[in-house]
Amino acid sequence: MGTKIKYVPNFAINWLRRIAHEDEVNGFLWDNREVYGTQWLESCIKYLKINLDVVGMENLPDKNDGKLYTFVSNHPLGGQDGVALGAIIGKRYDDNFRYLVNDLLMNLPGLKPLCIGINTTGKKGRDFPQIVEAGFQSNNHILMFPAGLNSRKINGEIRDLPWKKTFISKSVEYKRDVVPIHFSGRNSDRFYRIAHFSDKYIKKVNVAMLFLVDEMYRNVGKTFKITIGKPIPWQTFDNSKTPTQWAEFVKQYVYKL
C-alpha cells in the first residue's frame, strides 16, 4: 500500500492480519526458515495435519524413464491441494519439478526454488509466454492447475473454471505426456459466496484470494483423496480438436477419476 497505508483504519489492518493468520504463518516460516523444496512441503503437510488417501500411485511414471511430464489437476482448495501434490511429485522425482504459480507464492522462501512465478497483469503479464516457454524448455517436470484460480461453486457443484489450453499446446510442442490428477475437497460456503460476488461484481480484483489462508486453516486436520490417472500420450492431442477443446476433454476426464 505504500504511503496510502496511513489512510487505512487500524481495525481494517487488524482484521486483515487475522484473516491472513499473520502470526501463525510467520511462526511456521520462521521455524522452517532453513527448509526448502519438497522437504518444506512435507513440513507444511505435518503442520496442517493433512491426511492423504492416494489412489493410483502406480500410474506415476518411472523417474528414470528419461521423459518429462506435465502434471495437471483440478484446484478445489487453493492451498492444501498444491502443497500435497507438490510433496508427492517432489518426493517421487527428487525435487525435479516446478510449479507454474501466481508469483505471490514466490515470497515464500521454502517454496520459491520449486516455482516459476507468473503474474498475469502489468509488464510481467506481458512476459507470461516467455516464462511458460522457459518452464517447458527446462529439464523439470511441470505441475499446473490449468484453471488458474481455485474452484468455484457453479450450479451448486464445486468445479473448476474453464481450463486454459497452455498445458495442451506446450505439452505437444515439447512432447510431454500429461498425467491427470483429481483432488477431492472444498472450501467453506462463505468462501464461495465471496468468490461469486467478487467474480460477478468486482472482477478486476480477486477478493476471494484474501480468504485462502483462512480457508487453509479451516481445513486443518482433514483427509483428502487424490486420484492419479494413467499418463495421456501427447500424441493424443491431435487436430481432431482445438487445444481449448482438448483442455476441456482432460478436465472432464479428471472429474471422472
TABEL-V649471 format. One line per field, one symbol per residue. ss: DSSP state (a for helix, b for strand, c for the rest). psi: psi as a letter, one per 40 degrees, with the letter a starting at -180 (. if undefined). burial: b if it has 9 or more other C-alpha atoms within 8 Angstrom, else e. A space follows every 50 residues. Layout:
BEGIN
ss: ???
psi: ???
burial: ???
END
This chain:
BEGIN
ss: caaaaaaccaaaaaaaaaaccaaaaaaaaaacccccaaaaaaaaaaaccc bbbbbcaaacccccccccbbbbbccccccaaaaaaaaaaaaaccccbbbb bbaaaaacaaaaccbbbbcccaaaaacaaaaaaaaaacccbbbbcccccc cbbbccbbbccccccaaaaaaaacccbbbbbbbcccccaaaaaaaaaaaa aaccccaaaaaaaaaaaaccccbbbbbbcccbcaaaccccccaaaaaaaa aaaaaac
psi: ebeedeehiddddddddddefddddddddddfeehiaddddddddddefh hhghhfdeehiheeeeiiihhiiigddecdddddddddddddffegiiih ihedeeehddddeeihhhheiaddddedddddddddeifiihhigedcii iihhfehhiiihhieddddddddefhihhhhhhiiiaidddddddddddd ddddhgddddedddddddeheihhhhhhiiihidedgaeeiidddddddd ddddee.
burial: eeeeeeeeeeeebeeebebbbbeeeeebbeebeeebbbbbbbbbbeebbb ebebebeebbeeeeeeebbbbbbbbbbbbbbbbbebbebbbebebbbbbb bbbebbeebbbbebbbbbbeeeebbbebeebbbebbeeebbbbbbbbebb bbbeeeebbbbebbbebbbbbbeeebbbbbbbbeeebeeebbebbbbbbe ebeeebbbebbbbbbbeeebeeebbbbbbebbebeebeeebebbebbbeb bebbeeb
END
